[in-house]
């Protein structure tokens, strides 16, 4: 039986596609973006999240841990090199200081949870959004879940970085109403520097989706010092406009919400980033993108 490694099912999402949605977050991402707001999604395996602020030092985790805490009864901090991610510590944690991030779930289990809010989808034009991480890293599970949602008459959306097998992406397109497609920057060298991968496959896959007639909203994270120059944003807008088919672009201002989540799973953010762009700067960039004929939204 095909299962997916899911780390969150978020109800009442209003920034992940049209209407009120349930967003299913999958583990595993091929990119390592310096600004990642879901760093707990990067690893393609379950992890233990630990919040020192929530820990009361009760000692329950010391008793049940078979590996990483067994001989360290002076702190609840996890020895990441020794942790086998069994989840026993999270299961007995009284305050939620330790949490297991990522659980194996079947399509039927996830679908049943999604369908609990069908009334909200019907009234708002919403549905299910598949996000991550990167859905293409769990392509078979993603396809089966999307197909199951479509059989139930739900609107389906895939939030993707676009880095993956083109055949898998086009297979998802057959059961997806809308793609939220990230385009960071056209400069491949800078893309490699800040995300760890080339953007060639990402741009080629976007072109393939456009050719297949998919509905796509392009999303551009605006990161100060990386791609917030007007020239960078205009270059992206011009390239996407030349593809045809994309009518909507979302500019997503950088935020630092992912820093603390990364610390909790032992994932340090590579390099230092400045603060978020100003509202004035976002407004200027939005006007430059609108000049290419797009409907532009600031934020999700």
Buried (B, 14 or more C-beta within 10 A) or exposed (E): EEBBBBBBBEEEBEEBBBBBBBBBBBBBBBBBBBBBBBBBBBBBEBBBBBBEEBBEEBEBBBEBBEBBBEEBEEEBEBBBEBBEBBBBBBEBBEEEBBBBBBBEBBBEBBBEBBBEBBEBBBEBEBBBBBBBBBBBBBBEBBBBBBBBBBEBEBBBBBBBBBBBEBEBBBBBBEBBBBBBBBBBBBBBEBBEBBBBBEBEBBBEBBBBBBEEEBBBBBBBBBBBEBBBEEEBBBBBBEBBBEBEBBEBBBBBBBEEEBBEBBBBBBBEBBEEBEEBBEEEBBEEBBEBBEEBEBEBBBEE
